[in-house]
Structure formats: structure tokens, C-alpha cells
Amino acid sequence: MTNEIELDAGQIVAAAVEILHERGLDAVSMRSVAGRLGVTPPPLYARIGNKDALLDAIAEHFLADLAPALENGERWPDYARRWTQQMRERLTEAADGRLFLQVKRPTYVEATKPLLKCMRRDGMSKDGAVRACRLLTWATVGFVATDHPASGAPSRRRNRLAGSDPAGVTSEEIDELFTAHIGYLIEGIERDEKMR
């Protein structure tokens, strides 16, 4: 058995993430994580809290250090495209969108700080930047939660618009649709900012 006194929150979260990747979100429990670590559940409760706190910690793990480095001279619309793509990749890596539908607001606020800072640097009002970050976060989380390719979906027909086949979408179409989705949103945010 692992020395329960030496167990820290990082080890607990790492074990939970392993279980998430191997068996899915429903398999993550205080008991399964304790079993993975070779301890009884009480030390986990003492260091992490309850299962909801564990799920929050897993989400924070995936969203930690999310933001890509700002490139020299990069304006907020281009950075926002890279930021949302990075967020999409991290959320997809978690392999279960339900995890991010219950995340508490402070986790997302922390993840958006670099994007917010970039928007403010480029002259966007504080209220406008906060609103834009919220819209981009919601758009990305919602997209990832529902972006599953249809099983057995036919390959995309030539000259057919991505996402227009009622039978479903392919993985390639999902990538194209995400780019369009975020692009439309950024264009709308830019238009609103110009009207202020």
C-alpha cells in the first residue's frame, strides 16, 4: 500500500485522469481512484474533498496552462482562433464532454485570462472582452460536447457543404465546422466592437 500520508492532490488527480482515459467518466469514483493508488478512500476525501471536488480537479487539470503563447504582433482575433483550438484539443483529450458541462466558473475564468488580456491590449473594453471570452468559451465547450462524428456516416460528397448531410458528419467536416463556428463568432464580436 502507498503511504497515505505522502499522497498529494496531484497524485490523486493523475490517477483519476488515468481511469477516465481507460474506462470513461462513469468509472471515476473515490473508491476507484483509491484502489488505483493502493489506499483506502478516506485520505482522498481528506486531500481532495468529495467526488464533485475530484471532478472539478480533473477539469482544472485539463484546462491548466491552456493558453498558447501569444505570437509577436498577433491580434486578438487570430489569438482567439488558436486559443479556442487549444481549448477544443484539451477538452477532446478528456474524452467525455460531460466533465466540462459541470465545471465551475472560476476554472473557465482562469483559462480565459490570457485571451482577455490580449483583447484588452488591443483596445477592447473590459465588458466587451469578458463577454467575448464567455461566448468563445461557451461556443467551444458546447461544440466539443456535441461534435461526435456519425458512426457509419457516408464520406463527404464532392461539392457538398460540410455539415449539410442529414445522415451525419465526418471527422474532417467537424474540424471544418469548428473553424467556421468560431470564425462566425469572432466576426460578430469584431462587428459589435466596431459599433460601440
C-alpha positions as CSV (number, residue, x, y, z in Angstrom):
1,M,0.0,0.0,0.0
2,T,1.1,3.6,-0.8
3,N,2.0,5.6,2.2
4,E,-1.3,7.5,2.7
5,I,0.5,10.5,4.4
6,E,2.6,11.1,1.4
7,L,-0.3,11.1,-1.1
8,D,-0.9,14.6,-2.6
9,A,-3.7,16.1,-4.7
10,G,-1.6,15.8,-7.9
11,Q,-1.2,12.1,-7.5
12,I,-5.0,11.7,-6.9
13,V,-5.9,13.7,-10.0
14,A,-3.3,11.8,-12.1
15,A,-4.9,8.5,-11.1
16,A,-8.4,9.8,-11.8
17,V,-7.3,11.0,-15.2
18,E,-5.8,7.6,-16.0
19,I,-9.1,5.9,-15.1
20,L,-11.0,8.5,-17.2
21,H,-8.9,7.6,-20.2
22,E,-9.1,3.9,-19.7
23,R,-12.7,3.4,-18.7
24,G,-14.6,6.7,-19.0
25,L,-16.0,9.3,-16.7
26,D,-18.6,6.9,-15.1
27,A,-15.7,4.8,-13.8
28,V,-14.1,7.7,-11.9
29,S,-15.0,7.4,-8.2
30,M,-13.3,8.0,-4.9
31,R,-13.2,4.2,-4.5
32,S,-11.7,3.5,-8.0
33,V,-9.1,6.2,-7.5
34,A,-8.2,4.9,-4.1
35,G,-7.9,1.4,-5.5
36,R,-5.6,2.7,-8.2
37,L,-3.4,4.3,-5.7
38,G,-3.4,1.4,-3.2
39,V,-5.1,3.3,-0.4
40,T,-8.4,3.4,1.3
41,P,-10.9,6.2,0.3
42,P,-10.6,8.4,3.5
43,P,-7.3,10.0,2.6
44,L,-8.7,11.1,-0.8
45,Y,-11.6,12.8,0.9
46,A,-9.2,14.5,3.3
47,R,-7.0,15.8,0.4
48,I,-9.5,16.4,-2.4
49,G,-13.0,16.5,-0.9
50,N,-15.9,14.7,-2.4
51,K,-16.4,13.3,-5.9
52,D,-17.6,16.7,-7.2
53,A,-14.4,18.3,-6.0
54,L,-12.5,15.4,-7.7
55,L,-14.3,16.1,-11.0
56,D,-13.5,19.8,-10.7
57,A,-9.8,19.0,-10.1
58,I,-9.8,16.8,-13.2
59,A,-11.3,19.6,-15.3
60,E,-8.8,22.1,-13.8
61,H,-6.0,19.6,-14.8
62,F,-7.2,19.7,-18.5
63,L,-7.6,23.4,-18.5
64,A,-4.4,24.4,-16.7
65,D,-2.0,26.3,-18.8
66,L,-4.4,26.1,-21.7
67,A,-3.5,29.3,-23.4
68,P,-0.9,29.1,-26.2
69,A,1.9,31.7,-26.1
70,L,1.0,35.0,-27.8
71,E,2.9,35.4,-31.0
72,N,4.7,38.7,-31.8
73,G,2.3,41.2,-33.2
74,E,-0.6,38.8,-33.0
75,R,-4.0,40.5,-32.8
76,W,-6.8,39.1,-30.6
77,P,-8.9,37.5,-33.4
78,D,-6.0,35.3,-34.5
79,Y,-5.1,34.6,-30.9
80,A,-8.8,33.7,-30.2
81,R,-8.8,31.2,-33.0
82,R,-5.7,29.5,-31.7
83,W,-6.9,29.7,-28.1
84,T,-10.3,28.1,-29.0
85,Q,-8.5,25.4,-31.0
86,Q,-6.2,24.6,-28.0
87,M,-9.2,24.5,-25.7
88,R,-11.0,22.2,-28.1
89,E,-8.0,19.9,-28.2
90,R,-7.8,19.8,-24.4
91,L,-11.5,19.1,-23.9
92,T,-11.4,16.4,-26.6
93,E,-8.4,14.8,-24.8
94,A,-10.6,14.4,-21.8
95,A,-12.8,12.1,-23.9
96,D,-16.0,13.0,-22.1
97,G,-17.7,16.3,-22.6
98,R,-19.9,15.8,-19.6
99,L,-16.9,16.6,-17.4
100,F,-16.8,20.2,-18.7
101,L,-20.5,20.8,-18.6
102,Q,-20.4,20.9,-14.8
103,V,-17.2,22.8,-14.3
104,K,-17.4,25.8,-12.0
105,R,-17.0,29.3,-13.4
106,P,-13.6,30.1,-11.8
107,T,-11.9,27.3,-13.8
108,Y,-13.0,28.8,-17.0
109,V,-12.2,32.4,-15.8
110,E,-8.7,31.3,-15.1
111,A,-8.4,29.7,-18.5
112,T,-9.6,32.8,-20.3
113,K,-7.2,35.3,-18.6
114,P,-4.6,35.3,-21.4
115,L,-7.3,35.8,-24.0
116,L,-8.9,38.5,-22.0
117,K,-5.5,40.3,-21.6
118,C,-4.9,40.1,-25.4
119,M,-8.3,41.6,-26.1
120,R,-7.8,44.4,-23.6
121,R,-4.3,45.1,-25.1
122,D,-6.0,45.5,-28.5
123,G,-8.4,48.1,-27.1
124,M,-11.5,46.1,-26.4
125,S,-13.5,47.4,-23.4
126,K,-13.4,45.3,-20.2
127,D,-17.1,44.4,-20.5
128,G,-16.7,43.6,-24.2
129,A,-13.7,41.4,-23.6
130,V,-15.3,39.5,-20.7
131,R,-18.4,38.9,-22.9
132,A,-16.3,37.8,-25.8
133,C,-14.4,35.3,-23.7
134,R,-17.6,33.9,-22.3
135,L,-19.1,33.5,-25.8
136,L,-15.9,31.8,-27.1
137,T,-15.7,29.5,-24.1
138,W,-19.4,28.5,-24.4
139,A,-19.1,28.0,-28.1
140,T,-16.1,25.7,-27.7
141,V,-17.4,23.7,-24.8
142,G,-20.8,23.3,-26.5
143,F,-19.2,22.3,-29.7
144,V,-16.9,19.7,-28.1
145,A,-19.9,18.3,-26.1
146,T,-21.8,17.6,-29.3
147,D,-19.1,17.1,-32.0
148,H,-19.2,13.3,-32.4
149,P,-18.9,12.0,-35.9
150,A,-21.8,9.8,-37.0
151,S,-20.9,6.2,-37.0
152,G,-21.1,4.8,-40.5
153,A,-21.6,8.3,-41.9
154,P,-21.0,8.3,-45.6
155,S,-17.9,10.0,-46.9
156,R,-18.5,13.6,-47.9
157,R,-19.8,14.0,-51.4
158,R,-17.9,16.4,-53.7
159,N,-19.3,19.9,-53.7
160,R,-21.4,19.3,-50.6
161,L,-21.2,21.9,-47.8
162,A,-19.6,20.5,-44.6
163,G,-22.3,19.5,-42.1
164,S,-25.2,19.5,-44.7
165,D,-25.7,15.8,-44.9
166,P,-28.6,14.8,-42.6
167,A,-27.0,11.4,-42.1
168,G,-24.2,12.9,-40.1
169,V,-20.7,14.4,-40.4
170,T,-17.2,13.0,-40.8
171,S,-14.3,13.9,-38.5
172,E,-12.9,16.2,-41.3
173,E,-16.2,18.0,-41.5
174,I,-16.2,18.5,-37.7
175,D,-12.9,20.3,-38.0
176,E,-14.1,22.5,-40.8
177,L,-17.4,23.2,-38.9
178,F,-15.5,24.2,-35.8
179,T,-13.3,26.6,-37.7
180,A,-16.4,28.1,-39.3
181,H,-18.3,28.2,-36.0
182,I,-15.5,30.2,-34.3
183,G,-14.9,32.3,-37.3
184,Y,-18.5,33.5,-37.4
185,L,-18.5,34.2,-33.7
186,I,-15.2,36.2,-33.9
187,E,-16.6,38.2,-36.9
188,G,-19.7,39.0,-34.9
189,I,-17.6,40.1,-31.9
190,E,-15.5,42.3,-34.1
191,R,-18.6,43.9,-35.7
192,D,-20.2,44.6,-32.3
193,E,-16.9,46.2,-31.1
194,K,-16.8,48.5,-34.1
195,M,-20.4,49.6,-33.4
196,R,-19.6,50.7,-29.8
